[in-house]
Amino acid sequence: MRCDLLLLKVFLSVLSIEMMVIQAVCPHMCSCKGTVVDCSKRDLTTATLPSSFPPHTSELHLNDNHLTSLPNSLLDSLPSLRLAVLHGNPWSCDCGILYLRGWLLKQRNDALIWNVTCMSPAHLKGRLVVYLVEEEVLESCRYWLCNLALASQISLFIFIIVQALLLAFVIFFLRRFERLTKEARRAAAETFAPEDDAHSNEYANLKDRSM
């Protein structure tokens, strides 16, 4: 019994170690040295950015990529993080920048703040992300939502037109089918009418002969 318990403890220990190793794996598009994770100059975009980093990361280099925003809570999951290098990215200062702005506001490293600037929209180009007024960002969000609403309305209008065309086609097909059916019945009636008259005349002749 004790042997079984000992084996179980060993198995659980090995399993926990394997889980820690998996969690600490360096992203394949980055290079890691100790607690420093370097993902700079990798042509990363927001879509191709790793979804997580080793939890013991103390320095994270994301500079000189093509990042326009950061996923929510990406940096919050790194309790040991002391430095994040973010300059050299075309940050888009719309709704998606709110998380990065909030994270920068919590930092005490001025070097981080001064190097993270907006690339778009045009009226915010060159502005420091950390000093953006929340109303400015929300205003860009409204434009985005308006565009989304307009696109939705256009899509709905196109959908209604397609449905109307399909309905008109179905009605046209049914009416054509009904007309063809009536013509077929009329033709059949005209075809069988002379035969009935011939049979009637033949029956009348036979009846006269029998009399």
C-alpha positions as CSV (number, residue, x, y, z in Angstrom):
1,M,0.0,0.0,0.0
2,R,2.8,2.4,0.9
3,C,4.6,1.5,-2.3
4,D,1.5,2.4,-4.3
5,L,1.2,5.7,-2.5
6,L,4.8,6.4,-3.2
7,L,4.4,5.6,-6.9
8,L,1.4,7.9,-7.1
9,K,3.3,10.8,-5.5
10,V,6.1,10.3,-7.9
11,F,3.8,10.2,-10.8
12,L,2.0,13.4,-9.7
13,S,5.3,15.2,-9.2
14,V,6.5,14.2,-12.6
15,L,3.2,15.4,-14.1
16,S,3.4,18.7,-12.4
17,I,6.9,19.2,-13.5
18,E,5.9,18.5,-17.1
19,M,3.1,21.0,-16.9
20,M,5.5,23.6,-15.6
21,V,7.9,22.9,-18.5
22,I,5.0,23.2,-21.0
23,Q,4.0,26.5,-19.5
24,A,7.5,27.8,-19.6
25,V,8.1,26.9,-23.2
26,C,9.5,29.8,-25.3
27,P,7.2,30.8,-28.2
28,H,8.7,29.3,-31.4
29,M,8.8,32.7,-33.2
30,C,10.8,34.3,-30.3
31,S,14.2,33.7,-28.7
32,C,14.5,33.3,-24.9
33,K,17.6,33.7,-22.7
34,G,16.9,33.2,-19.0
35,T,13.9,35.3,-18.2
36,V,14.3,37.6,-21.2
37,V,12.0,36.9,-24.2
38,D,13.0,38.6,-27.4
39,C,10.2,38.8,-30.1
40,S,11.6,41.9,-31.7
41,K,11.9,42.3,-35.5
42,R,9.9,39.1,-36.3
43,D,7.3,40.8,-38.5
44,L,4.7,39.9,-35.9
45,T,1.2,41.2,-36.2
46,T,-1.6,41.3,-33.6
47,A,-3.0,38.2,-35.2
48,T,0.3,36.2,-35.2
49,L,1.5,37.5,-31.8
50,P,1.9,34.6,-29.3
51,S,-1.1,34.2,-27.0
52,S,1.1,33.7,-24.0
53,F,4.6,33.9,-22.7
54,P,6.6,32.1,-20.0
55,P,5.2,33.2,-16.6
56,H,8.7,33.9,-15.3
57,T,9.4,36.5,-18.1
58,S,11.0,39.6,-16.7
59,E,11.8,41.3,-20.0
60,L,9.7,41.2,-23.1
61,H,10.9,42.7,-26.4
62,L,8.1,43.3,-28.9
63,N,9.6,46.2,-30.6
64,D,10.0,46.8,-34.4
65,N,7.1,44.6,-35.5
66,H,3.7,45.3,-37.1
67,L,1.6,45.3,-33.9
68,T,-1.5,47.5,-33.9
69,S,-2.8,46.5,-30.5
70,L,-2.3,43.9,-27.7
71,P,-4.8,41.3,-26.6
72,N,-6.5,42.0,-23.3
73,S,-4.7,40.7,-20.2
74,L,-1.6,39.6,-22.3
75,L,0.9,41.4,-20.0
76,D,-1.2,41.0,-16.9
77,S,-0.4,37.3,-16.9
78,L,3.3,38.0,-16.4
79,P,3.8,38.8,-12.7
80,S,7.5,39.0,-12.9
81,L,7.5,41.4,-15.9
82,R,9.7,44.4,-15.2
83,L,10.3,45.7,-18.8
84,A,8.3,45.6,-22.0
85,V,9.9,47.1,-25.1
86,L,7.1,48.2,-27.4
87,H,8.4,50.9,-29.7
88,G,8.6,50.6,-33.4
89,N,5.1,49.3,-33.9
90,P,2.2,51.0,-35.9
91,W,-0.2,51.3,-33.0
92,S,-3.8,51.9,-34.0
93,C,-5.3,54.2,-31.5
94,D,-8.9,53.0,-31.6
95,C,-11.0,50.7,-29.4
96,G,-8.3,48.1,-29.4
97,I,-5.7,50.4,-27.8
98,L,-7.6,50.8,-24.5
99,Y,-5.9,47.8,-22.9
100,L,-2.4,49.0,-23.8
101,R,-3.1,52.5,-22.7
102,G,-4.4,51.3,-19.3
103,W,-1.3,49.1,-18.8
104,L,1.0,51.9,-19.7
105,L,-0.7,54.2,-17.2
106,K,0.3,51.7,-14.4
107,Q,4.0,51.7,-15.4
108,R,6.7,53.8,-13.8
109,N,9.2,53.4,-16.6
110,D,9.2,56.7,-18.5
111,A,11.2,55.1,-21.4
112,L,8.2,52.9,-22.1
113,I,5.8,55.8,-22.2
114,W,7.7,58.0,-24.5
115,N,8.3,55.4,-27.2
116,V,4.8,54.1,-27.7
117,T,3.0,56.4,-30.2
118,C,-0.1,56.2,-32.4
119,M,0.3,55.6,-36.1
120,S,-3.4,55.8,-36.9
121,P,-6.0,57.3,-37.2
122,A,-4.6,60.3,-39.0
123,H,-5.8,62.9,-36.4
124,L,-4.0,61.0,-33.6
125,K,-0.8,60.1,-35.5
126,G,2.3,60.8,-33.4
127,R,0.4,61.1,-30.1
128,L,1.7,59.2,-27.1
129,V,-0.7,56.3,-26.3
130,V,-0.5,56.8,-22.6
131,Y,-1.5,60.4,-22.9
132,L,-4.6,59.8,-25.0
133,V,-7.8,61.2,-23.6
134,E,-10.3,58.4,-23.2
135,E,-13.0,60.4,-25.0
136,E,-10.7,60.6,-28.1
137,V,-10.4,56.8,-28.2
138,L,-14.1,56.3,-27.6
139,E,-14.8,58.8,-30.4
140,S,-12.9,56.6,-32.8
141,C,-14.8,53.6,-31.4
142,R,-18.1,55.4,-32.3
143,Y,-16.9,55.9,-35.9
144,W,-16.0,52.2,-36.0
145,L,-19.4,51.2,-34.6
146,C,-21.1,53.5,-37.1
147,N,-19.3,51.9,-39.9
148,L,-20.2,48.5,-38.6
149,A,-23.8,49.5,-38.3
150,L,-23.8,50.9,-41.8
151,A,-22.2,47.7,-43.1
152,S,-24.9,45.7,-41.3
153,Q,-27.7,47.7,-42.8
154,I,-26.2,47.4,-46.3
155,S,-25.9,43.6,-45.8
156,L,-29.5,43.4,-44.5
157,F,-30.7,45.4,-47.5
158,I,-28.9,43.1,-49.9
159,F,-30.3,40.1,-48.1
160,I,-33.8,41.4,-48.4
161,I,-33.3,42.1,-52.1
162,V,-32.0,38.6,-52.7
163,Q,-34.9,37.1,-50.8
164,A,-37.4,39.2,-52.8
165,L,-35.8,38.1,-56.1
166,L,-36.0,34.4,-55.0
167,L,-39.6,34.9,-54.0
168,A,-40.4,36.5,-57.4
169,F,-38.7,33.6,-59.1
170,V,-40.7,31.0,-57.2
171,I,-44.0,32.8,-57.9
172,F,-43.1,33.1,-61.6
173,F,-42.2,29.4,-61.7
174,L,-45.4,28.3,-60.0
175,R,-47.5,30.4,-62.3
176,R,-45.7,29.1,-65.4
177,F,-46.2,25.5,-64.0
178,E,-49.9,26.2,-63.5
179,R,-50.3,27.6,-67.0
180,L,-48.5,24.6,-68.5
181,T,-50.6,22.2,-66.5
182,K,-53.8,23.9,-67.8
183,E,-52.5,23.7,-71.4
184,A,-51.7,20.0,-71.0
185,R,-55.1,19.3,-69.6
186,R,-56.8,21.2,-72.5
187,A,-54.7,19.4,-75.1
188,A,-55.5,16.0,-73.5
189,A,-59.2,16.9,-73.5
190,E,-59.1,17.9,-77.2
191,T,-57.2,14.7,-78.1
192,F,-59.7,12.3,-76.4
193,A,-62.9,14.1,-77.5
194,P,-62.9,12.9,-81.2
195,E,-62.2,9.4,-80.1
196,D,-65.3,9.5,-77.8
197,D,-67.4,10.9,-80.7
198,A,-66.1,8.0,-83.0
199,H,-67.0,5.4,-80.4
200,S,-70.5,7.0,-80.0
201,N,-71.1,6.9,-83.8
202,E,-69.9,3.3,-84.0
203,Y,-72.2,2.3,-81.2
204,A,-75.2,4.0,-82.9
205,N,-74.5,2.2,-86.2
206,L,-74.3,-1.2,-84.5
207,K,-77.6,-0.5,-82.7
208,D,-79.4,0.4,-86.0
209,R,-78.2,-2.7,-87.7
210,S,-79.4,-4.9,-84.8
211,M,-82.8,-3.4,-85.2
